[in-house]
Amino acid sequence: MNCRRHGSKPTIALWMLVAAADVAIVASAGLLTLMLVLTLLAVTVAGGVYAARSLGRRNPEPAKAVVRRRA
């Protein structure tokens, strides 16, 4: 059984090491990859905002059709 409590110093040190490795991976990925990810994120957010505004807008009432009778 695991007798350690959550949040102990070795656990925090391990997560700090994982965070440092993540930063190293992102740094080695290069500027182009980072810009691609940020652009994809911006397009996704813009699409979500557009969809939310489109769904929130009420549709205009259709015009009533005028039927004319022939003489």
Residue pairs with C-beta under 8 A, 6 or more apart in sequence:
4 10
4 11
26 34
